[in-house]
């Protein structure tokens, strides 16, 4: 989905883990399926997270 500015496209479903407040005791690796054409130089792929106050960074 395009953002309000038309500058961003959601390339995969949202991934969540929990329960809320869970603190991981060691690093984890996630593999997330997406629809980006990674052979194209036009993509600038960024991973975002939603904070506890529901803002995205």
Secondary structure by P-SEA (a helix, b strand, c coil): cccccccccccccccccccccccccbbbbbbbbbcccccccccbbbbbbbccccccc
